[in-house]
Amino acid sequence: MATNQGTPSNQKPHNNYMRYSNMGFQMVVIIGLGVWGGIKLDQVTHLKFPVFTIVLSLLSVMIAIYFVVKDLLKKQ
């Protein structure tokens, strides 16, 4: 009796779902850490304008986009 459970075509949608979910989670963590770090640095330096929050937020978004593009271009 032959079954199709082990064929790559049956596992591909599941693998894609896990791959893209992981990318989204990775983006949230990177951006969250950047924002959190910026807030903490602004609290330590007692600046009136949140310079570190803005800079680290933008930097973390660029880093997150870099990792997503790198993962998307990677061969499966």
GIJOKA-V312313 format. One line per field, one symbol per residue. ss: DSSP state (H for helix, E for strand, C for the rest). phi: phi as a letter, one per 20 degrees, with the letter a starting at -180 (. if undefined). burial: b if it has 24 or more other C-alpha atoms within 12 Angstrom, else e. Layout:
ss=???
phi=???
burial=???
//
This chain:
ss=CCCCCCCHHHHHHHHHHHHHHHHHHHHHHHHHHHHHHHHHHHHHHCCCCCHHHHHHHHHHHHHHHHHHHHHHHCCC
phi=.ecdfeffffefffffffffffffffffffffffffffffffffelffdffffffffffffffffgffffffefff
burial=eeeeeeeeeeeeeeeeeeeeeeeeebbeebbeebbebbbeeeeeeeeeeeebbeebbeebbeebeeebeeeeeeee
//
